[in-house]
Amino acid sequence: MLENYVPILAFIAVGLLIGVLPLLIGFLVGPHRPDAAKNAPYECGFEAFEDSRMRFDVRYYLVAILFIIFDLEIAFLFPWAVSLDQIGLFGLLAMALFLAILIVGFIYEWKKGGLEWE
């Protein structure tokens, strides 16, 4: 019974080897010459000028909501379209409800100004 798991374990071992071996070789062979500039904390190439625990503008979250709206819509529309003939009217109504909820989120995003790029 255990011989059925040998290919799976071999696949995992080869995958780990391919993932870890180049990192290990690079660490061992690569030059180690740290200096003050390499060890300094940075933010986009220059010193940080604000606290890292500052509050974010709400537009960051609105962009995230917009991404989720369109990402979920596409992710669920493809399988639904493929199986529409099997799920029938119930599937059509369920997708209509789903899209209605997404439209409400899209309208919220629009009203909050998340679609205006300044």
RATA-V182246 format. One record per backbone hydrogen bond with DSSP energy under -0.5 kcal/mol. CO is the residue of the C=O (numbers start at 0). NH is the residue of the N-H. E is the energy in kcal/mol with one decimal. If there is no record, write none. Layout:
# RATA-V182246
co;nh;e
CO;NH;E
CO;NH;E
This chain:
# RATA-V182246
co;nh;e
0;3;-1.2
1;4;-1.6
1;5;-0.5
4;8;-2.5
5;9;-2.5
6;10;-2.3
7;11;-2.3
8;12;-2.5
9;13;-2.6
10;14;-2.3
11;15;-2.6
12;16;-2.3
13;17;-2.6
14;18;-1.8
15;19;-2.8
16;20;-2.2
17;21;-0.5
19;23;-2.5
20;24;-2.6
21;25;-2.3
22;26;-2.1
23;27;-2.3
24;28;-2.8
25;29;-1.9
30;32;-0.5
34;38;-1.9
35;39;-0.8
42;45;-1.2
45;42;-2.1
50;53;-1.0
56;59;-1.4
56;60;-0.6
57;61;-1.9
58;62;-2.3
59;63;-1.7
60;64;-2.4
61;65;-2.4
62;66;-2.4
63;67;-2.4
64;68;-2.5
65;69;-2.1
66;70;-2.8
67;71;-2.6
68;72;-1.8
69;73;-2.1
70;74;-2.4
71;75;-2.0
72;76;-1.6
73;77;-1.5
74;78;-0.6
75;79;-1.2
76;80;-2.5
77;81;-1.8
78;82;-1.9
80;83;-0.6
82;85;-0.8
82;86;-1.8
83;87;-1.7
86;89;-0.5
86;90;-1.1
87;91;-1.7
88;92;-2.6
89;93;-2.5
90;94;-2.2
91;95;-2.0
92;96;-2.2
93;97;-2.3
94;98;-2.8
95;99;-2.0
96;100;-2.2
97;101;-2.0
98;102;-2.3
99;103;-2.0
100;104;-1.9
101;105;-2.3
102;106;-2.6
103;107;-2.2
104;108;-2.3
105;109;-2.2
106;110;-2.7
107;111;-2.0
108;113;-2.4
109;112;-1.0
112;115;-1.2
114;116;-0.7
115;117;-0.8
